Amino acid sequence: MSESLKDILLRRDDKQPPEIAIIKEFVMRRFKARVSVTVNKTQIIINANSSALAGTLRLNIFELQNTVKSKKKLLIRVS
């Protein structure tokens, strides 16, 4: 008998890199906004919902980089 999608998703090992949680918590705490974060081998991409949020994040990029403590490049995009 085939498995349901629910069973497959419940079994899935969903380990996110710690950078994702750190960035999302930083943005929520400071700006009360949500962002989506993608991590690649050499970069961390932060997708903001508005250009105002993206611009504000760019002004705080050094603080965010120090908070994340990663050698990966931070990219901020508007989605």
Secondary structure as a PSIPRED ss2 file (coil, helix, strand):
# PSIPRED VFORMAT (PSIPRED V4.0)

   1 M C   1.000  0.000  0.000
   2 S C   1.000  0.000  0.000
   3 E C   1.000  0.000  0.000
   4 S C   1.000  0.000  0.000
   5 L H   0.000  1.000  0.000
   6 K H   0.000  1.000  0.000
   7 D H   0.000  1.000  0.000
   8 I H   0.000  1.000  0.000
   9 L H   0.000  1.000  0.000
  10 L H   0.000  1.000  0.000
  11 R H   0.000  1.000  0.000
  12 R C   1.000  0.000  0.000
  13 D C   1.000  0.000  0.000
  14 D C   1.000  0.000  0.000
  15 K C   1.000  0.000  0.000
  16 Q C   1.000  0.000  0.000
  17 P C   1.000  0.000  0.000
  18 P H   0.000  1.000  0.000
  19 E H   0.000  1.000  0.000
  20 I H   0.000  1.000  0.000
  21 A H   0.000  1.000  0.000
  22 I H   0.000  1.000  0.000
  23 I H   0.000  1.000  0.000
  24 K H   0.000  1.000  0.000
  25 E H   0.000  1.000  0.000
  26 F H   0.000  1.000  0.000
  27 V H   0.000  1.000  0.000
  28 M H   0.000  1.000  0.000
  29 R H   0.000  1.000  0.000
  30 R H   0.000  1.000  0.000
  31 F H   0.000  1.000  0.000
  32 K C   1.000  0.000  0.000
  33 A C   1.000  0.000  0.000
  34 R C   1.000  0.000  0.000
  35 V C   1.000  0.000  0.000
  36 S E   0.000  0.000  1.000
  37 V E   0.000  0.000  1.000
  38 T E   0.000  0.000  1.000
  39 V E   0.000  0.000  1.000
  40 N C   1.000  0.000  0.000
  41 K C   1.000  0.000  0.000
  42 T C   1.000  0.000  0.000
  43 Q E   0.000  0.000  1.000
  44 I E   0.000  0.000  1.000
  45 I E   0.000  0.000  1.000
  46 I E   0.000  0.000  1.000
  47 N E   0.000  0.000  1.000
  48 A E   0.000  0.000  1.000
  49 N C   1.000  0.000  0.000
  50 S C   1.000  0.000  0.000
  51 S H   0.000  1.000  0.000
  52 A H   0.000  1.000  0.000
  53 L H   0.000  1.000  0.000
  54 A H   0.000  1.000  0.000
  55 G H   0.000  1.000  0.000
  56 T H   0.000  1.000  0.000
  57 L H   0.000  1.000  0.000
  58 R H   0.000  1.000  0.000
  59 L H   0.000  1.000  0.000
  60 N C   1.000  0.000  0.000
  61 I H   0.000  1.000  0.000
  62 F H   0.000  1.000  0.000
  63 E H   0.000  1.000  0.000
  64 L H   0.000  1.000  0.000
  65 Q H   0.000  1.000  0.000
  66 N H   0.000  1.000  0.000
  67 T H   0.000  1.000  0.000
  68 V H   0.000  1.000  0.000
  69 K C   1.000  0.000  0.000
  70 S C   1.000  0.000  0.000
  71 K C   1.000  0.000  0.000
  72 K C   1.000  0.000  0.000
  73 K E   0.000  0.000  1.000
  74 L E   0.000  0.000  1.000
  75 L E   0.000  0.000  1.000
  76 I E   0.000  0.000  1.000
  77 R E   0.000  0.000  1.000
  78 V E   0.000  0.000  1.000
  79 S C   1.000  0.000  0.000
